Amino acid sequence: MKILTEKFTSKHNTAPFSQIKIEDYQPAFEANIAKARAEIDAITENPEAPTFENTIDALDFSGQELDRLSSIFFNLNSAETCDEMQKIAQEVSPLLTAFGNDIALNEDLFKRVKAVHDQKDNLSLTPEQATLLDKKYKSFARNGALLSEDKKTRLREIDADLAKFKLTFGENVLAETNNYQLHITNETDLKGLPDGAKEMARSLAKSKELEGWIFTLDFPSYLPFVTYVDNRELRKKMAIAAGKKAFQENEYDNQENVKTIVKLRHERAQLLGYNSHSHFVLEERMAQNPEKVQSFLNDLLEKAKPAAQKEFAELTAFAKELDGLESLEKWDGAYYSEKLKQKLFSLDDEILKPYFKLENVLNGAFTVAEKLFGITFKEVFDIDKYHDDVQTFEVLDFEGKLVAVFYSDFFPRKGKRNGAWMTSFKPQYIRNGVNERPHVSIVCNFTPPTETKPSLLTFNEVTTLFHEFGHALHGMLANTTYPSLSGTSVYWDFVELPSQVMENWCYEPEALALFAKHYETGEIIPQQYVDKIKESASFLEGMATLRQLSFGLLDMAYHGKPQVIKNVKAFEKAAMDNTTLYPDVAENCMSVSFSHIFQGGYSSGYYSYKWAEVLDADAFAYFQENGIFNTEVATKFKDNVLSKGGTELPMELYKRFRGQEPKPEALLKRAGLI
């Protein structure tokens, strides 16, 4: 336990993963909560009058050991979990929620914060200090400090329940993903499937001591199957299995969890004086209110829907012409989209994959960052890691000084949740004149290497890597005083700008020449393929936009106004009705595995992907006008966006970088919708 309650003695103060035992976590949480509580008591019992330094500054730097422990534990609970960890998560989450509430509802602490806030106009604060003061005051007001005692008690109960229900939701989705496998023993059933995907399925079967091939709902297994397998019945089987995760009226069913989470969120918002959960959330976002989000989504819907309907009609006609299909179903979408893409652009992932060996793509991301921001990545082998798949890097500036520690973790495995994400094991901050550098990680689920081939990425996986790497740069290049304002600690609808803008380099010949090299011959990707990648970038973009908007609208339907949800499936269907292209599948329901909004932090925030796309298209247009490796533009982006975290309002930071507010035309033009 001691290892988790004291400052680490490891290189760069990195997490000593190999020395941590599972039984250390629970007592360490209890000890670190007690220590953090004592730090809060020291603030409230200070006999001196409240000042910015002895109250706001002290509060932001309190509980650092607890924060560090929480980031280690919950990051591993996503990337390398097991039954014991999940059990501990269920036990410590309510403790952390209760402690958070003890701070938020601490009247003596709030009085001190309010006293400083009341005199803010007379204090000579930096913009960052002014932001921190405002944020601390609001965190009390928005978490019940102004409520009566009985309402404070109810708020605590709601928060404890929400923490548990969200955890259970995620555990159910993971269990349902792990519990399904499709075992194929007849090779003719796999006609159409590329060799790489087949070999991966064969390896998986071997590892389970089975003959034939095994396919799972993990993305690198699932996606090639529904994209390439000619056998329509098997594609249907796989797609329905994916769509009914946590919707099977078994012990992992999430329907009641969805209803409960929505109900509790709404009650919490009303308790705090807001009309809805969305009103509460959006007060602290660039969008500001649900009406603005609805109007933003509906405006994009109006522009995208005609294009999406036209594309869907063309795809349907193509499937009919090719295979005599009368109606296009959900399990046909990826399959016929890929076939049509090949016909129009003579381009498929199997032609491209040899040029996207994982190591080369990662080095490409590093080289792009070096050209833009003057940082280099050096792989090191003396930093502890939590799994053999993980790689560790020192990130250095042009003088050789440490900028960050970077971890990468790329392959699916049992105990690792689906998807891709960036996270942090330690934030950046400045204390006692020392600029503490961050420890940042990206976690993905890419196609693993096989006995005969290295890990070769689909183009979609290439853009995913660059996306998560953009988030990582936001964390690594942070340069703020306070940990709570550092790196990705920004408004949720601003956080996707650095990640989405980085994806643009994947389409540029100048950038691709740096890393898109054939893994056997070293040949740089032919220009004709690059042209086709660019040409096909807006292929079926109307349909893709409609899909994203449907998720945003569903999120707002759950959280935008008071709801009595009798039937989750019926509610979902009604909310997405205006964006629906494919016939409904009775056995499937998306809400019950919509982890972004029911487990992650995207409730009333899913729209932010599209919102950030407007920002990123506008921002990249600025690079294109001046050259995609223009250091002057890159420095402005680094100094005004990446390094500033949440120290100022996002729109002010954006305007300082760009010289103007973003224009949605750049996105619509890039997507081929105008």
C-alpha positions as CSV (number, residue, x, y, z in Angstrom):
1,M,0.0,0.0,0.0
2,K,2.9,2.3,0.9
3,I,3.9,2.6,-2.7
4,L,0.6,4.2,-3.6
5,T,0.5,6.7,-0.7
6,E,3.9,8.4,-1.2
7,K,5.8,10.2,-3.9
8,F,7.1,7.7,-6.4
9,T,10.9,7.3,-6.6
10,S,10.8,5.9,-10.1
11,K,12.3,7.7,-13.2
12,H,10.4,11.0,-13.9
13,N,8.2,10.0,-11.0
14,T,6.3,7.6,-13.2
15,A,3.8,5.0,-11.9
16,P,5.6,1.9,-10.6
17,F,3.1,-0.5,-12.1
18,S,5.0,-3.7,-11.5
19,Q,5.2,-3.0,-7.8
20,I,1.5,-2.4,-7.3
21,K,-0.6,-5.3,-5.9
22,I,-4.3,-5.3,-6.4
23,E,-4.9,-5.6,-2.7
24,D,-2.9,-2.3,-2.3
25,Y,-5.6,-0.2,-3.9
26,Q,-8.4,-0.2,-1.4
27,P,-6.3,0.8,1.7
28,A,-4.4,3.3,-0.4
29,F,-7.7,5.0,-1.5
30,E,-8.7,5.1,2.2
31,A,-5.4,6.6,3.3
32,N,-5.2,9.1,0.4
33,I,-8.8,10.3,1.0
34,A,-7.9,10.8,4.7
35,K,-4.8,12.8,3.7
36,A,-6.8,14.9,1.2
37,R,-9.5,15.5,3.9
38,A,-6.8,16.8,6.3
39,E,-5.6,19.2,3.5
40,I,-9.1,20.6,3.2
41,D,-9.4,20.9,7.0
42,A,-6.1,22.9,7.0
43,I,-7.7,25.4,4.5
44,T,-11.0,25.8,6.5
45,E,-9.3,26.0,9.9
46,N,-6.8,28.7,8.7
47,P,-7.3,31.6,11.2
48,E,-6.1,34.1,8.5
49,A,-8.6,35.9,6.3
50,P,-9.3,34.1,3.0
51,T,-7.0,35.1,0.2
52,F,-6.4,33.7,-3.3
53,E,-3.2,31.9,-2.1
54,N,-4.5,30.4,1.1
55,T,-7.8,29.3,-0.2
56,I,-8.1,28.9,-4.1
57,D,-4.5,28.0,-4.8
58,A,-4.4,25.7,-1.8
59,L,-7.6,24.0,-2.8
60,D,-6.4,23.3,-6.4
61,F,-3.2,21.7,-5.1
62,S,-5.0,19.6,-2.5
63,G,-5.5,15.9,-2.9
64,Q,-2.8,15.3,-5.4
65,E,-1.9,11.8,-4.1
66,L,-5.6,10.9,-4.3
67,D,-5.9,12.2,-7.9
68,R,-2.8,10.4,-8.9
69,L,-4.0,7.1,-7.4
70,S,-7.4,7.6,-9.0
71,S,-5.9,8.1,-12.5
72,I,-3.7,5.0,-12.2
73,F,-6.5,2.8,-10.9
74,F,-9.3,3.9,-13.2
75,N,-7.0,4.0,-16.3
76,L,-6.1,0.4,-15.6
77,N,-9.7,-0.5,-14.9
78,S,-10.3,0.5,-18.6
79,A,-7.2,-0.9,-20.1
80,E,-6.2,-3.9,-18.0
81,T,-9.1,-4.9,-15.7
82,C,-10.1,-8.1,-14.0
83,D,-12.9,-9.2,-11.7
84,E,-11.1,-8.0,-8.5
85,M,-10.5,-4.6,-10.0
86,Q,-14.1,-4.2,-11.0
87,K,-15.1,-5.2,-7.5
88,I,-12.8,-2.6,-6.0
89,A,-14.1,0.0,-8.5
90,Q,-17.6,-0.7,-7.2
91,E,-16.4,-0.2,-3.6
92,V,-14.2,2.9,-4.0
93,S,-16.4,4.8,-6.4
94,P,-19.0,5.6,-3.7
95,L,-16.1,6.6,-1.3
96,L,-14.7,9.1,-3.9
97,T,-18.2,10.4,-4.7
98,A,-18.9,10.9,-1.0
99,F,-15.5,12.7,-0.6
100,G,-16.2,14.9,-3.6
101,N,-19.6,15.8,-2.1
102,D,-18.0,16.5,1.3
103,I,-15.9,19.2,-0.5
104,A,-18.7,20.5,-2.6
105,L,-21.0,20.8,0.3
106,N,-18.5,22.0,2.9
107,E,-20.0,25.3,4.1
108,D,-16.8,26.6,5.8
109,L,-14.8,26.0,2.6
110,F,-17.5,27.6,0.5
111,K,-17.6,30.7,2.7
112,R,-13.9,31.1,2.2
113,V,-14.1,30.6,-1.6
114,K,-17.1,33.0,-1.7
115,A,-15.2,35.6,0.3
116,V,-12.4,35.6,-2.2
117,H,-14.8,35.6,-5.2
118,D,-16.7,38.6,-3.7
119,Q,-13.6,40.7,-3.8
120,K,-12.2,39.4,-7.2
121,D,-12.5,42.9,-8.9
122,N,-10.1,44.3,-6.3
123,L,-7.5,41.5,-6.6
124,S,-4.7,41.7,-9.2
125,L,-5.3,38.3,-10.7
126,T,-3.7,36.9,-13.9
127,P,-6.3,35.6,-16.5
128,E,-5.5,32.1,-15.4
129,Q,-6.1,32.9,-11.7
130,A,-9.3,34.7,-12.6
131,T,-10.5,31.6,-14.5
132,L,-9.5,29.3,-11.6
133,L,-11.4,31.5,-9.0
134,D,-14.5,31.6,-11.2
135,K,-14.3,27.8,-11.8
136,K,-13.9,27.0,-8.1
137,Y,-16.8,29.2,-7.1
138,K,-19.0,27.7,-9.8
139,S,-18.0,24.2,-8.8
140,F,-19.6,24.8,-5.4
141,A,-22.7,26.6,-6.7
142,R,-23.2,23.9,-9.3
143,N,-22.8,21.1,-6.8
144,G,-25.2,22.1,-4.1
145,A,-23.4,24.6,-1.9
146,L,-26.4,26.9,-1.9
147,L,-28.9,24.2,-1.2
148,S,-30.8,23.6,2.1
149,E,-29.5,20.7,4.3
150,D,-32.3,18.2,3.2
151,K,-31.5,18.9,-0.5
152,K,-27.8,18.5,0.1
153,T,-28.5,15.1,1.6
154,R,-30.6,14.1,-1.5
155,L,-27.8,15.4,-3.8
156,R,-25.3,13.1,-2.1
157,E,-27.6,10.1,-2.5
158,I,-28.1,10.9,-6.2
159,D,-24.3,11.2,-6.8
160,A,-23.5,8.0,-5.0
161,D,-26.2,6.1,-7.0
162,L,-25.1,7.7,-10.3
163,A,-21.5,6.6,-9.7
164,K,-22.6,3.0,-9.2
165,F,-25.1,2.8,-12.1
166,K,-22.5,4.3,-14.6
167,L,-19.9,1.7,-13.5
168,T,-22.4,-1.1,-13.8
169,F,-23.5,0.1,-17.3
170,G,-19.9,-0.1,-18.5
171,E,-19.2,-3.5,-16.9
172,N,-22.3,-4.9,-18.6
173,V,-21.2,-3.6,-22.0
174,L,-17.7,-5.1,-21.5
175,A,-19.2,-8.5,-20.3
176,E,-21.5,-8.7,-23.3
177,T,-18.6,-7.9,-25.7
178,N,-16.4,-10.6,-24.1
179,N,-19.2,-13.1,-23.9
180,Y,-19.9,-13.4,-27.6
181,Q,-17.8,-15.3,-30.2
182,L,-18.7,-16.6,-33.6
183,H,-16.9,-19.9,-34.3
184,I,-16.5,-20.8,-38.0
185,T,-15.2,-24.2,-39.1
186,N,-16.0,-24.1,-42.8
187,E,-13.6,-21.8,-44.7
188,T,-16.1,-21.2,-47.5
189,D,-18.2,-19.2,-45.0
190,L,-15.3,-16.7,-45.0
191,K,-15.3,-16.0,-48.7
192,G,-14.4,-12.3,-49.3
193,L,-12.6,-11.9,-46.0
194,P,-9.0,-10.6,-46.4
195,D,-6.1,-12.9,-45.4
196,G,-5.0,-10.7,-42.5
197,A,-8.4,-10.8,-40.8
198,K,-8.6,-14.5,-41.4
199,E,-5.2,-15.1,-39.9
200,M,-6.1,-13.1,-36.8
201,A,-9.3,-15.2,-36.4
202,R,-7.3,-18.4,-36.8
203,S,-4.8,-17.2,-34.1
204,L,-7.6,-16.4,-31.8
205,A,-9.1,-19.9,-32.3
206,K,-5.7,-21.5,-31.7
207,S,-5.3,-19.5,-28.5
208,K,-8.6,-21.1,-27.3
209,E,-7.5,-24.5,-28.5
210,L,-10.2,-24.6,-31.2
211,E,-10.1,-25.5,-34.8
212,G,-11.2,-23.0,-37.5
213,W,-11.7,-19.3,-36.9
214,I,-13.1,-17.2,-34.1
215,F,-14.6,-13.7,-34.5
216,T,-15.6,-11.4,-31.6
217,L,-17.3,-8.1,-31.1
218,D,-13.9,-6.3,-30.7
219,F,-13.7,-3.8,-33.4
220,P,-10.6,-5.2,-35.3
221,S,-12.4,-8.6,-35.5
222,Y,-16.0,-7.3,-36.0
223,L,-15.4,-4.6,-38.7
224,P,-13.5,-6.6,-41.3
225,F,-16.2,-9.4,-40.9
226,V,-19.2,-7.2,-41.6
227,T,-17.2,-5.3,-44.3
228,Y,-15.9,-8.2,-46.4
229,V,-17.6,-11.5,-45.7
230,D,-19.9,-12.4,-48.7
231,N,-22.1,-14.6,-46.6
232,R,-25.0,-12.3,-45.9
233,E,-26.6,-14.5,-43.2
234,L,-23.3,-14.6,-41.2
235,R,-23.0,-10.8,-41.5
236,K,-26.5,-10.5,-40.2
237,K,-25.7,-12.8,-37.3
238,M,-22.7,-10.7,-36.4
239,A,-24.4,-7.3,-36.8
240,I,-27.4,-8.4,-34.7
241,A,-25.0,-9.8,-31.9
242,A,-23.2,-6.4,-31.8
243,G,-26.5,-4.4,-31.8
244,K,-28.1,-6.4,-28.9
245,K,-25.2,-6.0,-26.4
246,A,-26.9,-5.3,-23.0
247,F,-30.3,-5.6,-24.7
248,Q,-31.1,-9.3,-24.0
249,E,-33.1,-9.3,-20.8
250,N,-30.3,-11.1,-19.0
251,E,-28.1,-10.2,-16.0
252,Y,-26.2,-7.7,-18.2
253,D,-29.2,-5.9,-19.6
254,N,-28.8,-2.1,-19.4
255,Q,-32.4,-0.9,-20.1
256,E,-33.2,-0.2,-16.5
257,N,-29.7,1.4,-16.0
258,V,-30.4,3.8,-18.8
259,K,-33.8,4.8,-17.4
260,T,-32.4,5.2,-13.9
261,I,-29.3,7.3,-15.0
262,V,-31.5,9.6,-17.0
263,K,-34.0,10.0,-14.2
264,L,-31.3,10.7,-11.6
265,R,-29.5,13.2,-13.8
266,H,-32.7,15.1,-14.3
267,E,-33.6,15.1,-10.6
268,R,-30.1,16.4,-9.8
269,A,-30.3,19.2,-12.3
270,Q,-33.7,20.3,-11.0
271,L,-32.5,20.1,-7.4
272,L,-29.8,22.6,-8.5
273,G,-32.3,24.9,-10.1
274,Y,-31.8,23.9,-13.8
275,N,-34.6,23.0,-16.2
276,S,-32.8,19.8,-17.3
277,H,-29.5,18.0,-17.2
278,S,-28.6,19.6,-20.6
279,H,-29.2,23.1,-19.2
280,F,-26.8,22.2,-16.3
281,V,-24.1,20.7,-18.5
282,L,-24.2,23.3,-21.3
283,E,-23.8,26.2,-19.0
284,E,-20.1,25.2,-18.9
285,R,-19.7,24.6,-22.7
286,M,-19.0,26.8,-25.7
287,A,-22.6,26.1,-26.9
288,Q,-24.1,27.5,-23.6
289,N,-27.6,26.0,-23.8
290,P,-29.7,23.1,-25.3
291,E,-31.5,25.4,-27.7
292,K,-28.2,26.4,-29.4
293,V,-27.2,22.7,-29.6
294,Q,-30.6,21.7,-31.1
295,S,-30.4,24.5,-33.6
296,F,-26.8,23.6,-34.5
297,L,-27.7,19.9,-35.0
298,N,-30.8,20.6,-37.0
299,D,-29.1,23.1,-39.2
300,L,-26.4,20.5,-40.1
301,L,-29.2,17.9,-40.5
302,E,-31.0,20.1,-43.0
303,K,-27.9,20.5,-45.1
304,A,-26.7,16.9,-44.8
305,K,-30.0,15.0,-45.1
306,P,-30.6,15.5,-48.9
307,A,-27.0,14.4,-49.6
308,A,-27.4,11.4,-47.2
309,Q,-30.7,10.3,-48.9
310,K,-29.2,10.6,-52.3
311,E,-26.2,8.5,-51.2
312,F,-28.4,5.9,-49.6
313,A,-30.5,5.6,-52.8
314,E,-27.3,5.2,-54.9
315,L,-26.0,2.5,-52.5
316,T,-29.3,0.7,-52.6
317,A,-29.4,0.8,-56.4
318,F,-25.8,-0.5,-56.5
319,A,-26.6,-3.4,-54.1
320,K,-29.6,-4.3,-56.3
321,E,-27.6,-4.1,-59.5
322,L,-24.8,-6.2,-58.0
323,D,-26.7,-8.9,-56.0
324,G,-30.4,-8.3,-56.7
325,L,-31.1,-6.9,-53.2
326,E,-34.5,-5.4,-52.8
327,S,-33.8,-3.7,-49.5
328,L,-30.6,-2.6,-47.8
329,E,-30.3,-3.7,-44.2
330,K,-27.8,-2.5,-41.5
331,W,-25.6,-5.6,-42.0
332,D,-25.3,-4.6,-45.7
333,G,-24.1,-1.1,-45.1
334,A,-20.4,-1.6,-44.6
335,Y,-20.2,-4.4,-47.2
336,Y,-21.8,-2.6,-50.1
337,S,-20.2,0.8,-49.1
338,E,-16.8,-1.0,-49.4
339,K,-17.7,-2.6,-52.8
340,L,-19.0,0.8,-54.2
341,K,-15.9,2.5,-52.9
342,Q,-13.7,0.0,-54.7
343,K,-15.7,0.5,-57.9
344,L,-15.6,4.3,-57.8
345,F,-12.0,4.7,-56.5
346,S,-10.4,1.2,-57.1
347,L,-9.3,1.6,-53.5
348,D,-9.8,-0.8,-50.6
349,D,-8.2,-1.1,-47.2
350,E,-6.4,-4.3,-48.3
351,I,-4.5,-2.4,-51.0
352,L,-3.6,0.4,-48.5
353,K,-2.8,-1.6,-45.4
354,P,0.7,-2.7,-46.5
355,Y,1.6,1.0,-46.5
356,F,0.4,1.6,-42.9
357,K,2.6,-0.6,-40.7
358,L,1.7,0.5,-37.2
359,E,5.3,1.4,-36.2
360,N,5.7,3.6,-39.3
361,V,2.4,5.4,-38.7
362,L,3.3,6.1,-35.0
363,N,6.7,7.4,-36.2
364,G,4.8,9.5,-38.8
365,A,2.7,11.1,-36.0
366,F,5.9,11.8,-34.1
367,T,7.6,13.4,-37.2
368,V,4.5,15.6,-37.9
369,A,4.7,16.7,-34.2
370,E,8.4,17.4,-34.6
371,K,8.0,19.5,-37.7
372,L,5.1,21.5,-36.2
373,F,6.0,21.8,-32.6
374,G,9.7,21.1,-32.3
375,I,9.4,18.0,-30.1
376,T,11.1,14.6,-30.5
377,F,10.1,11.1,-29.2
378,K,12.7,8.7,-27.9
379,E,11.6,5.1,-26.9
380,V,12.9,4.1,-23.5
381,F,13.0,0.8,-21.7
382,D,13.5,1.8,-18.1
383,I,10.0,3.1,-17.4
384,D,7.6,0.7,-15.8
385,K,4.5,-0.4,-17.7
386,Y,1.3,-2.2,-16.9
387,H,1.4,-4.7,-19.9
388,D,4.0,-6.0,-22.3
389,D,2.1,-4.4,-25.2
390,V,2.7,-0.9,-23.8
391,Q,5.6,1.2,-25.2
392,T,7.1,4.1,-23.3
393,F,8.7,7.3,-24.7
394,E,10.4,10.4,-23.4
395,V,9.2,13.5,-25.3
396,L,12.0,16.1,-25.5
397,D,12.1,19.7,-26.7
398,F,14.8,21.0,-29.1
399,E,17.1,21.6,-26.1
400,G,16.7,18.0,-24.9
401,K,14.6,18.9,-21.9
402,L,11.7,16.6,-20.9
403,V,8.3,17.7,-22.2
404,A,6.3,14.6,-21.2
405,V,6.3,10.8,-20.7
406,F,4.2,9.1,-23.4
407,Y,2.7,5.6,-23.2
408,S,1.1,3.8,-26.1
409,D,-1.1,0.7,-25.9
410,F,-2.5,-0.5,-29.2
411,F,-3.9,-4.1,-29.2
412,P,-7.2,-5.6,-28.0
413,R,-7.1,-8.1,-25.2
414,K,-9.4,-9.5,-22.5
415,G,-9.9,-6.9,-19.8
416,K,-9.5,-3.9,-22.1
417,R,-12.6,-2.0,-23.1
418,N,-13.3,-1.4,-26.8
419,G,-12.6,1.8,-28.6
420,A,-9.7,4.3,-28.5
421,W,-9.0,7.0,-26.0
422,M,-6.3,9.3,-24.6
423,T,-5.7,9.6,-20.9
424,S,-3.2,10.9,-18.4
425,F,-1.4,9.3,-15.4
426,K,-0.1,12.6,-14.2
427,P,-1.1,16.2,-15.1
428,Q,1.2,19.2,-15.9
429,Y,1.4,22.1,-13.4
430,I,3.9,24.6,-12.0
431,R,4.6,24.5,-8.2
432,N,7.4,26.1,-6.2
433,G,9.0,27.2,-9.5
434,V,9.1,23.6,-10.9
435,N,7.2,22.9,-14.1
436,E,6.0,19.3,-13.4
437,R,5.7,17.5,-16.8
438,P,2.7,15.3,-17.7
439,H,2.5,11.5,-18.2
440,V,0.1,10.9,-21.1
441,S,-1.2,7.7,-22.7
442,I,-3.1,6.6,-25.8
443,V,-5.0,3.4,-25.8
444,C,-6.4,1.8,-28.9
445,N,-7.7,-1.6,-30.2
446,F,-5.9,-2.0,-33.5
447,T,-5.3,-5.1,-35.7
448,P,-2.5,-7.0,-33.9
449,P,0.5,-8.6,-35.6
450,T,0.1,-12.2,-36.7
451,E,2.7,-15.0,-37.2
452,T,3.4,-13.8,-40.7
453,K,2.5,-10.1,-40.8
454,P,3.2,-7.0,-38.6
455,S,0.3,-4.9,-37.4
456,L,-1.0,-3.3,-40.6
457,L,-3.6,-0.6,-40.1
458,T,-6.7,0.3,-42.1
459,F,-6.9,3.9,-43.1
460,N,-9.6,4.4,-40.5
461,E,-7.2,3.1,-37.9
462,V,-4.5,5.5,-39.1
463,T,-6.8,8.5,-38.6
464,T,-7.8,7.1,-35.2
465,L,-4.2,7.0,-34.2
466,F,-3.6,10.6,-35.3
467,H,-6.9,11.6,-33.5
468,E,-5.8,10.2,-30.1
469,F,-2.3,11.5,-30.7
470,G,-3.9,15.0,-31.1
471,H,-5.5,14.6,-27.7
472,A,-2.1,13.5,-26.4
473,L,-0.4,16.6,-27.7
474,H,-2.9,18.7,-25.9
475,G,-1.9,17.0,-22.7
476,M,1.9,16.8,-23.4
477,L,2.3,20.5,-24.5
478,A,0.3,21.9,-21.6
479,N,2.0,24.8,-19.8
480,T,-0.3,26.1,-17.1
481,T,0.2,26.8,-13.4
482,Y,-2.8,24.9,-12.0
483,P,-3.5,21.1,-12.5
484,S,-7.3,21.6,-12.8
485,L,-6.8,23.9,-15.9
486,S,-4.0,21.9,-17.6
487,G,-4.0,20.0,-20.9
488,T,-7.4,18.6,-21.9
489,S,-9.1,20.2,-18.9
490,V,-11.2,22.4,-21.2
491,Y,-14.8,22.8,-22.2
492,W,-16.0,19.5,-23.6
493,D,-16.9,21.0,-27.0
494,F,-13.4,22.4,-27.4
495,V,-11.5,19.3,-26.3
496,E,-12.0,17.5,-29.7
497,L,-10.3,20.4,-31.7
498,P,-6.7,19.2,-31.2
499,S,-7.6,15.6,-31.9
500,Q,-9.7,16.2,-35.0
501,V,-7.4,18.8,-36.5
502,M,-4.5,16.2,-36.4
503,E,-6.5,13.8,-38.6
504,N,-6.1,16.2,-41.5
505,W,-2.4,15.4,-41.9
506,C,-3.4,11.8,-42.8
507,Y,-4.8,13.1,-46.1
508,E,-1.9,15.3,-47.2
509,P,0.7,13.9,-49.7
510,E,3.5,15.9,-48.0
511,A,2.7,14.2,-44.6
512,L,1.9,10.7,-46.0
513,A,5.4,10.7,-47.7
514,L,6.9,10.7,-44.2
515,F,5.4,7.4,-43.1
516,A,3.2,5.6,-45.6
517,K,5.8,3.1,-46.8
518,H,5.3,-0.5,-47.9
519,Y,6.3,-2.7,-45.1
520,E,8.1,-5.2,-47.4
521,T,9.6,-3.0,-50.1
522,G,9.9,0.4,-48.4
523,E,8.1,2.0,-51.4
524,I,6.4,5.3,-50.6
525,I,2.6,5.1,-51.1
526,P,1.9,5.8,-54.8
527,Q,0.5,9.3,-55.6
528,Q,-2.5,7.7,-57.3
529,Y,-3.5,6.1,-54.0
530,V,-3.0,9.4,-52.2
531,D,-5.2,11.1,-54.7
532,K,-7.8,8.4,-54.2
533,I,-7.6,8.7,-50.4
534,K,-8.3,12.5,-50.8
535,E,-11.0,11.9,-53.4
536,S,-12.7,9.3,-51.2
537,A,-12.5,11.4,-48.0
538,S,-16.0,12.7,-48.6
539,F,-17.4,9.4,-49.9
540,L,-20.8,8.8,-48.3
541,E,-20.1,11.8,-46.0
542,G,-23.8,12.7,-46.0
543,M,-24.6,9.3,-44.5
544,A,-21.7,9.5,-42.0
545,T,-22.8,13.0,-40.9
546,L,-26.4,11.8,-40.5
547,R,-25.2,9.0,-38.3
548,Q,-23.2,11.4,-36.0
549,L,-26.2,13.7,-35.8
550,S,-28.5,10.9,-34.9
551,F,-26.3,10.1,-31.8
552,G,-26.2,13.8,-30.9
553,L,-30.0,14.1,-31.2
554,L,-30.5,10.9,-29.1
555,D,-28.2,12.3,-26.4
556,M,-30.2,15.6,-26.3
557,A,-33.5,13.7,-26.3
558,Y,-32.4,11.8,-23.2
559,H,-31.1,14.9,-21.4
560,G,-32.7,18.0,-22.9
561,K,-36.0,17.9,-21.1
562,P,-37.8,16.0,-18.4
563,Q,-38.4,12.4,-19.6
564,V,-40.6,9.5,-18.5
565,I,-39.1,6.7,-20.5
566,K,-41.3,3.6,-20.5
567,N,-39.5,1.8,-23.2
568,V,-35.9,2.5,-24.1
569,K,-36.1,1.0,-27.6
570,A,-39.3,3.0,-28.5
571,F,-37.7,6.2,-27.1
572,E,-34.6,5.7,-29.1
573,K,-36.5,5.1,-32.3
574,A,-38.6,8.2,-31.9
575,A,-35.5,10.4,-31.1
576,M,-33.6,9.1,-34.2
577,D,-36.5,9.0,-36.6
578,N,-35.6,12.1,-38.6
579,T,-32.1,10.6,-39.3
580,T,-33.0,7.0,-40.0
581,L,-32.1,5.5,-43.4
582,Y,-31.9,1.7,-42.7
583,P,-34.9,-0.4,-41.7
584,D,-35.2,-0.9,-37.9
585,V,-33.8,-4.2,-36.4
586,A,-36.2,-5.3,-33.6
587,E,-33.5,-7.2,-31.6
588,N,-31.1,-4.2,-31.5
589,C,-30.9,-1.1,-29.4
590,M,-28.0,1.3,-29.4
591,S,-28.7,3.3,-26.2
592,V,-27.9,0.3,-23.9
593,S,-24.3,0.3,-25.1
594,F,-24.0,4.1,-25.7
595,S,-21.0,4.2,-23.3
596,H,-20.1,7.8,-24.3
597,I,-23.1,9.2,-22.7
598,F,-24.0,6.6,-20.0
599,Q,-20.5,5.7,-18.8
600,G,-18.2,8.4,-20.1
601,G,-18.5,12.1,-19.8
602,Y,-20.4,12.9,-23.0
603,S,-24.0,13.3,-21.7
604,S,-25.4,16.4,-23.4
605,G,-22.0,16.6,-25.1
606,Y,-22.1,14.2,-28.0
607,Y,-22.8,17.1,-30.4
608,S,-19.3,18.3,-29.6
609,Y,-17.7,16.0,-32.2
610,K,-19.6,17.9,-34.9
611,W,-19.0,21.2,-33.1
612,A,-15.3,20.5,-33.0
613,E,-15.3,19.5,-36.7
614,V,-16.4,23.0,-37.5
615,L,-13.5,24.3,-35.5
616,D,-11.0,21.8,-37.0
617,A,-12.0,22.4,-40.6
618,D,-11.7,26.1,-40.1
619,A,-8.4,25.7,-38.3
620,F,-6.9,23.4,-40.9
621,A,-8.0,25.8,-43.7
622,Y,-5.6,28.3,-42.0
623,F,-2.7,25.8,-42.2
624,Q,-3.5,25.0,-45.8
625,E,-3.5,28.7,-46.7
626,N,0.0,29.0,-45.3
627,G,1.5,25.5,-45.8
628,I,0.6,22.4,-43.7
629,F,4.0,22.5,-41.9
630,N,4.1,26.3,-41.5
631,T,5.9,26.8,-38.2
632,E,4.4,30.3,-37.6
633,V,0.8,28.9,-37.8
634,A,1.8,25.8,-35.8
635,T,3.4,28.0,-33.1
636,K,0.2,30.1,-32.9
637,F,-1.8,26.9,-32.5
638,K,0.6,25.6,-29.8
639,D,0.8,28.9,-27.9
640,N,-2.9,29.8,-28.0
641,V,-4.6,26.4,-28.0
642,L,-2.4,23.4,-27.0
643,S,-0.4,24.9,-24.2
644,K,-3.2,27.0,-22.6
645,G,-5.6,24.2,-21.4
646,G,-8.7,25.7,-19.8
647,T,-7.1,28.9,-18.6
648,E,-9.3,31.2,-20.7
649,L,-12.6,30.9,-22.6
650,P,-12.1,28.7,-25.6
651,M,-13.5,31.1,-28.2
652,E,-11.1,33.8,-27.0
653,L,-8.2,31.3,-27.4
654,Y,-9.4,30.2,-30.8
655,K,-9.8,33.8,-32.1
656,R,-6.3,34.6,-30.8
657,F,-5.0,31.7,-32.9
658,R,-7.2,32.2,-36.0
659,G,-7.9,35.9,-35.9
660,Q,-11.6,35.3,-36.3
661,E,-14.5,33.0,-35.1
662,P,-14.8,29.7,-37.0
663,K,-17.0,29.5,-40.1
664,P,-19.0,26.3,-40.7
665,E,-18.5,26.7,-44.5
666,A,-15.1,25.1,-44.2
667,L,-16.6,21.9,-42.8
668,L,-19.5,21.8,-45.3
669,K,-17.0,22.3,-48.1
670,R,-14.6,19.7,-46.9
671,A,-17.5,17.2,-46.5
672,G,-18.7,17.9,-50.1
673,L,-22.1,19.0,-48.7
674,I,-21.8,22.4,-50.4
